[in-house]
Amino acid sequence: MRKQTKLTHSALIRTLAAPKGCPNLYPPNPLPPQPKETLIKADVYYYYTVADGTKTIYTERDAIVEYGDQGIFPKEQCTYVNLFINGMIQPDAVYSTGNGYLILPEAPDAGVPIILQFVIMKI
């Protein structure tokens, strides 16, 4: 009669699944517990308006308040800022924001939505 060997579940899995000669992919011992990840908190603010076809400077007075009145922040106070004109993200170099205003290099077509997204990370 053959002697039965008792294997733990993890030893059995390593025996069945680990090809020989692959200690880097299948370490012989279980991995030590990993430290718990800490999430970084972020506040996100939005500014919504619609282009009139002539303006290149928009202020907080031009905001669509039904979507929220969160204001326009200077880029320097934010972790990052995204500008979407007609749903397309714009390069950072083609616009500027200050305390309460947005400056565009040229006027978007009338009726085009303009959305600013401000993200401020907090550690």
C-alpha positions, 0 to 999 in steps of 0.5 A: 500500500502506498503512503499518502502525503498530506499537502497544503492547498498552496503547496499543491497549487505550486506543485501542479502549476509551477514549471521547473526552472521558473523560480522568478515567476513561481517563487517557492514561498508565498509572497509577503503581504504587500503594504496597503495602498493609500489613495490620494484625495482629489477635488474636481471642479468644473466651469461650463459655458457656451461659445457665442462665436466672438468672445475669446475671454470668458469670465465666471459671469458667462457660466451656465449656473444650472450645471454648478457655479464653481468658478475659474481657478488659476492654473498655478493653484491646480494640480492640472486643468483640462479644457474641452471645446466641443468635447475635444481636449485642448493643449495646455499651451493654447489657453490660460486661466486666471482668477475668474477668467479663461483666455482663448487664442481664437473664438470658438463657433457659436453654440459650441460647449466649453468645459474647464475641469480643475483637479486639485490633489490633496495628500 
